[in-house]
Amino acid sequence: MGAAENLKPVINVDQLAPQDIRYIFRALINRAPTPEEVKEWRDKPMAGLRKKLVNSEEFRRVLWQSNTKVVGTHLTAPANNIQIDGPPEQFIRMVDRIKAYWSGRGEIDAEFSVLTNPKFAADNIEKNRKEFYAIGEQDIQTLAAFFKRNNEPLDQVRSAIDFGCGVGRVSAAMARRFDKVIGVDISPGHLRKAETWFESQNLTNGTFVHLSDLDVIETLPEVDLFYSLIVLQHNPPPVMYEMLKRLLRRVRNGGYALFQLPTYCSDYSFIWDEYFTTEPKMEMHSLPQRYVFEALQSAGYRVIECHQDRRASAKHMSHTFFAQRSQMV
């Protein structure tokens, strides 16, 4: 038996021992577990610990550091062929198609459509609902990190739009921090679940708005923060661009925008006529950065940070943008 083989423990996958837990922690996130973590996972199945670690921010950091080739992958890549402009009647068809798809998902598996983890599927969500909503708190920690890293005063943010709020996962976390939260979504089924969750948590400072069409955005009040993660990417580039332009103008002077979207995708194109030949599904699209910066500039924003993230698939390049509206245009 070689030296390398001596280092590999025989793990009982159904009932973890302390040495198994230490091995898994070091293998996945490059550190030893705390005594509390050993106690938490002792005698429990390996599958649960593995899922928790793989879905953690620590794992993403370790993966990023060990896979530096991802950064700069697309520096010499050709431009995506993306048509932004097209016939107004086709634009309306796009919005209606997106609305129909997500409204259907809202009636069947709303939580799973937000976070595609089997534990959040319709058959499992009841026993995992608290964990599902706790992930919203993690997103707020990310939001806070952007503000702290750039010496921006998060405590001055009192109102926010959570665009693509789904079932209120992040909206609920915002409601515990801000005075007023406006959750906006295209699916009535998702919004009903968001309202139910707010009621169950005795949260009274949230308002939910159905995005029946894009003109609804113009009726939203001005807020201190426009926020949207893992939402815009599910809309075709022309719709994504129009949504972004309108949403950026719902922020008061001095307020902030924090939003994410893919800005490049290998072997991707968007042609208006071809779009309607495909079947409706959970779509993934990208919007080139130049359109993002044009939208920000035209609405009077100064860009504070543009951070490459891992919120899309391996073939996508995704960015989170953090900006402040410094002048009304």
Buried (B, 14 or more C-beta within 10 A) or exposed (E): EEEEEEEEEEBEEEEBBBEBBBBBBEEBBEEEBEEEBBEEBEEEBBEEBBBBBEBBEEBBEBBBEEEEEEEEEBEEEEEBEBBBEBEEEEBEBBBEBBBEBBBBBBEEBBBBBBBEBEBBBEEBBEEBBEEBBEBBBBBBEBBEEBBEEEEBEBEEBEBBBBBBBBBBBBBBBBBEBBEBBBBBBBBBBBBBBBBEBBEEBEBEEBBBBBBEEBEBBEEBEBBBBBBBBBBBBBBBBBBBBBBBBBBBBBBBEEBBBBBBBBBBBBEBEBEBEEBEEEEEEEBBBBBBBEBBBBBBEEBBBEBBBBBBBBBBEEBBBBBBBBBBBEEEE
